[in-house]
Amino acid sequence: MEKKPLATFLGVFEQKLDKLKKSIKCEIEKPKKDRSKAALKDLIHQAKEMRNHVKAIKQANERFCPHCGGEL
């Protein structure tokens, strides 16, 4: 039996991704001298990981029934 990623937390992961994107946007809007390069780099890294995680969950769960979890 193939393991599928847990899709119950997909909404939480998507919300976290949105918050990360807003944080990145706020950091970029600051003047260049006030930006924290390390913080910006860390935020971008976290956002990319979260984006990939959300994408993997969505792809894995397309093949399964949302009601019973059986294959389509």
Backbone hydrogen bonds in HBPLUS format (Angstrom, degrees):
<---DONOR---> <-ACCEPTOR-->    atom                        ^
c    i                          cat <-CA-CA->   ^        H-A-AA   ^      H-
h    n   atom  resd res      DA  || num        DHA   H-A  angle D-A-AA Bond
n    s   type  num  typ     dist DA aas  dist angle  dist       angle   num
A0010-LEU N   A0007-ALA O   3.21 MM   3  5.18 165.9  2.23 109.6 110.9     1
A0012-VAL N   A0009-PHE O   3.09 MM   3  5.25 118.9  2.48 100.8 115.5     2
A0013-PHE N   A0009-PHE O   3.02 MM   4  6.33 161.2  2.06 157.7 163.1     3
A0014-GLU N   A0010-LEU O   2.91 MM   4  6.15 155.2  1.97 151.5 158.5     4
A0015-GLN N   A0011-GLY O   2.99 MM   4  6.19 153.0  2.07 143.2 150.2     5
A0016-LYS N   A0012-VAL O   2.97 MM   4  6.25 157.1  2.02 148.7 155.0     6
A0017-LEU N   A0013-PHE O   2.97 MM   4  6.19 153.2  2.04 144.0 151.4     7
A0018-ASP N   A0014-GLU O   2.98 MM   4  6.27 154.0  2.05 145.0 151.7     8
A0019-LYS N   A0015-GLN O   2.97 MM   4  6.26 157.1  2.02 149.8 155.7     9
A0020-LEU N   A0016-LYS O   2.93 MM   4  6.18 154.4  1.99 148.1 155.2    10
A0021-LYS N   A0017-LEU O   2.96 MM   4  6.22 155.2  2.02 147.6 154.3    11
A0022-LYS N   A0018-ASP O   2.99 MM   4  6.28 154.8  2.05 147.8 154.3    12
A0023-SER N   A0019-LYS O   2.93 MM   4  6.17 153.8  2.00 146.6 153.9    13
A0024-ILE N   A0020-LEU O   2.93 MM   4  6.17 155.2  1.99 148.9 155.4    14
A0025-LYS N   A0021-LYS O   2.96 MM   4  6.18 158.5  2.00 145.6 151.7    15
A0026-CYS N   A0022-LYS O   2.92 MM   4  6.17 157.1  1.97 148.1 153.9    16
A0027-GLU N   A0023-SER O   2.98 MM   4  6.17 155.7  2.04 145.0 151.6    17
A0028-ILE N   A0024-ILE O   2.91 MM   4  6.14 152.6  1.99 150.2 157.7    18
A0029-GLU N   A0025-LYS O   3.02 MM   4  6.20 144.2  2.15 144.0 153.2    19
A0030-LYS N   A0027-GLU O   3.38 MM   3  5.53 150.6  2.47  98.7 106.8    20
A0034-ASP N   A0031-PRO O   2.92 MM   3  5.45 142.8  2.06 115.6 126.4    21
A0040-LEU N   A0036-SER O   2.93 MM   4  6.12 163.6  1.96 156.2 161.2    22
A0041-LYS N   A0037-LYS O   2.94 MM   4  6.05 158.8  1.99 145.9 151.8    23
A0042-ASP N   A0038-ALA O   2.99 MM   4  6.17 155.7  2.05 144.9 151.4    24
A0043-LEU N   A0039-ALA O   2.89 MM   4  6.13 159.6  1.93 151.1 156.5    25
A0044-ILE N   A0040-LEU O   3.01 MM   4  6.21 160.5  2.05 149.6 154.4    26
A0045-HIS N   A0041-LYS O   3.04 MM   4  6.23 156.5  2.10 143.8 150.4    27
A0046-GLN N   A0042-ASP O   2.97 MM   4  6.20 163.2  1.99 152.9 156.9    28
A0047-ALA N   A0043-LEU O   2.93 MM   4  6.11 158.1  1.98 147.9 154.2    29
A0048-LYS N   A0044-ILE O   2.98 MM   4  6.18 156.9  2.03 149.1 154.7    30
A0049-GLU N   A0045-HIS O   3.09 MM   4  6.35 161.1  2.13 149.4 154.3    31
A0050-MET N   A0046-GLN O   2.94 MM   4  6.14 162.1  1.97 150.7 155.9    32
A0051-ARG N   A0047-ALA O   2.83 MM   4  5.96 156.3  1.89 146.8 153.7    33
A0052-ASN N   A0048-LYS O   3.01 MM   4  6.19 161.8  2.04 148.5 152.6    34
A0053-HIS N   A0049-GLU O   2.96 MM   4  6.15 151.1  2.04 144.6 153.1    35
A0054-VAL N   A0050-MET O   2.91 MM   4  6.13 163.3  1.94 153.3 156.8    36
A0055-LYS N   A0051-ARG O   2.97 MM   4  6.13 161.2  2.01 148.4 154.0    37
A0056-ALA N   A0052-ASN O   2.98 MM   4  6.11 154.5  2.04 143.6 150.0    38
A0057-ILE N   A0053-HIS O   3.04 MM   4  6.31 157.3  2.09 149.2 154.9    39
A0058-LYS N   A0054-VAL O   3.02 MM   4  6.26 163.6  2.05 152.4 156.5    40
A0059-GLN N   A0055-LYS O   3.01 MM   4  6.22 161.1  2.05 149.5 154.4    41
A0060-ALA N   A0056-ALA O   2.99 MM   4  6.06 159.5  2.03 147.2 152.8    42
A0061-ASN N   A0057-ILE O   3.07 MM   4  6.14 147.8  2.17 146.5 154.3    43
A0064-PHE N   A0061-ASN O   3.44 MM   3  5.30 164.6  2.47  98.7 103.1    44
A0072-LEU N   A0063-ARG O   2.94 MM   9  5.69 155.4  2.00 152.7 150.9    45
A0065-CYS N   A0070-GLY O   2.69 MM   5  5.33 164.7  1.72 160.1 165.2    46
A0069-GLY N   A0065-CYS O   2.98 MM   4  4.78 137.3  2.17 123.3 134.6    47
